[in-house]
Amino acid sequence: MYTIRYIMNTMTKRFRYLFWLLPIGLILISYLAILKDLPSPARLGSYDIPIATKVYDRNGVLLYDIFADQNRTPVPLSQIPKYVQQATIAIEDKDFYKHGGISPIGGMVRAIIASVTRSKLQGGSTITQQLVKSALLTPERTVTRKIKEIILAFWVEMLYPKDKILELYLNQVPYGGTAWGIETASEKYFGKSVNELTLAEAAVLAGLPQAPTLYSPFGAHPEYAKARQKEVLRRMVEDRYITQQESDTAANQELAYKNAPNIKAPHFVMYVKQELVDRFGEALVERGGLKVTTTIDLDLQEYAQATVSSEVKTISKLNVTNGATLVTKPATGEILAMVGSTDYFASPSGNFNVTTALRQPGSSIKPINYAIGLEKRIVTPATMFLDVPTCFANINQPNYCPKNYDGKFRGPVQLRLALGNSYNIPAVKMLYLNTVRDMVASASAFGLDTLIDPDRYGLSLTLGGGEVRMTDMAEAFSVFANSGIRKDLVSVLKVMDKNGTVLYEHKDPNLDRDLPSQLLLQGQRVVSPETAFLISHILLDNNARQDAFGARSNLFIPGHSISVKTGTTDDLRDNWTIGFTPLVLVATWVGNNDNSQMNSALVSGVTGAAPIWNKIMKRALEGKPDVLPKQPDGIVGAQICSVSGLQPPNAEGDDKGCPTRFEYFIKGTVPSQRENMKRQVLIDKTTGDLAPASQTDNVEMQEHQVLSDDVSTYCLDCPHPDGRAALIK
């Protein structure tokens, strides 16, 4: 009994100690984790000096200081126009004058979730919290930091009136790069004092603090700045600061931005900056003193920029106002040059980067369509397509009747010549056989991730009926250059922090190799080496394209075997040329930012993008050997009839029985059927042409030379008086 009582007394004492130890421990932990280093709001107005992040080209040439100096010019709230204040409150914290430092409903819940999950949810912090976060705390996303932020927000609200908090915020927060505070931002972006800002300009600046790099009009996506401005104006209308008419007037005002100074390869630098921000965060990129080595070759970049600018100027009479180019190393994905417009500093939209914008590719997408057919073994390079009037039935819509760029029809055309000369009707038939659904499903593997919903497209997809980015087209064409392997684009080779510690380094076994090794290629296989070889060989075959482009067009560069494809949309809004060897890929584009039509005198392969492509490709290949696509073991050659694409009737004899030519095939796909074009067919006695299947009168059976592809049938030696189109259902 004594022993039990002793044990009970001992446990009671211990629990008593534990009862006091637990709250003391919690207080101690809270102090160490949260309160110990809690800064005082009295520090508002004193700032740490950041260190510039420097961006270099691949050879160590400085391109840009992402952050050169922290430039502030504080201004009192009385000198800041009311609509600047209202725009900020509307987009950042509409209840600013009502709450006590935090927004407990909705905003705080989103903020805590974002901190716990480390997601990029936005809109959870009040203006007071953002001031505290910017001026007093680190940018880390943790629950502890969020608790500190809440405590300090309450503290600030007790120390300062609302107008003073708003004034501190407008003078403290970053607006991008060197611009800290609204006065400096006004000078940086518009070259004027804050009290001279218009409503339209104020709306642009008010939208920046949430994501200065993303929404910057000088950034990789200046169109986001416009969208953000409209969102600010919409919020101001909702909160009754301005009328809808004032909002519309401001949204339609043409903005004159001040040129961004001291920057080389500006479109590329802004592209890289956005990638760095996505990886490391805004604060580290703009204030952390990073040293960034990029993939770009500044000499090639400046040559490409000058070429785009001068060539577009020479064709301005054809209503062409802009051009762009992208140069890459397909084996590694490295970007060697990126020119997003003729002049980044031109007003109003020179900083718009066409290489990352959505544009229609025209016929430049055809190689992907044919590659799918080759990969599925539906066709070979010798497969004959009938380039004849053809219409495809559409449910509840007019029939789709494609035409070639010159309005002519060539009759039987084999795949090699159809792709080389970029004939439209064979390409549409190829997509008909592949199906739109299969092409869209395959597009993402090629890197064309904007083509996602097959129900949005019809057979015109193979003529450029969907929108793609030039950066994605470069990845897609790298599949052919890399024997079927796709390489994602790379813009950054190495990132070091201010202490020289490597934060990121791109690794690829083909880096710095003058001649890339196919054995070392790493990446997703999209098509077989055999399919990639066939497409590459067709696109470098100057004979296969000379009917459309001539033997000495801008697509031909003496001394180099280059696979190349042009593309012009039917409505003359986009004109492309994309070409590659295993060593280098060059994509070029001309058109207009406002999507207006170019002059019909522009001729694909002769004017427009092709001359730009020719000059840049020549420069990129200077001093480099002629490298042909490697022929895989699974490729064989055979003689086939030059019209039907079938085996000659007398393949073993001296007289083959038909004109022949040589063609490459994937093993197992060499045609086994021998050519025999003579057939007994029903002829319409009135027209002399093939009778439609539904016609039963006024017909007779005759022998003629007849060919069929997998879509339609055509009589070679019949008259075709009415140009009647075959209807495919």
Buried (B, 14 or more C-beta within 10 A) or exposed (E): EEEEEEEEEEEEEEEEEEEEEEEEEEEEEEEEEBEEEBBEBEEBEEEEEBBBBBBBBBEEBEBBBBBBEBBBBBBEBEEBBEBBBBBBBBBBBBEBEEBEBBBEEEBBEBBBEBBEEEEEBEBBBBBBBBBBBBBBBEEEBEEEBBBBBBBBBBBBBEEBEBEBBBBBBBBBBBBBBBBBBBBBBBBBBBEBEBEEBBBBBBBBBBBBBBBBBBBBBBBBBBBBBBEBBBBBBBBBBEBEBBEEEBBEBBBEBEBEBBBBEEBBBBBBBBBBBBBBBEEBBBBBBBBBBBBBBBBBBBBBBBBBBEBBBEBBEEBEEBBBBBBBBBBBBBBBBBBBBBBBBBBBBBEEBBBBBBBBBEBBBBBBBBBBBBBBBBBEEBBBBBBBBBBBBBBBEEEEEEEBEBEBBEEEBBBBBBBBBBBBBBBBBBBBBBBBBBEBEBBBBBBBBBBBEEBEEBEEBBBBBBBBBBBBBBBBBBBBBBBBBBBBBBBEBBBBBBBBBBEEEEBBEBEBBBBEEEEBEBEEBEBEBBBBBBBBBBBBBBBBBBEBBBBBBBEEBBBBBEEBBBBBBBBBBBEBBBBBBBBBBBBBBBBBBBBBBEEEEBEEEBBBBBBBBBBBBBBBBBBBBEEEEEBBBEBBEBBBEBBBBBBBBBBBBEBEEEEBBBEBBEBBBBEEBBBEEBBEBEBEBBBBEEBBBBBEEEEEEEBEEBEBBBBBBBBBBBBEEBEBEEEBBBBBE
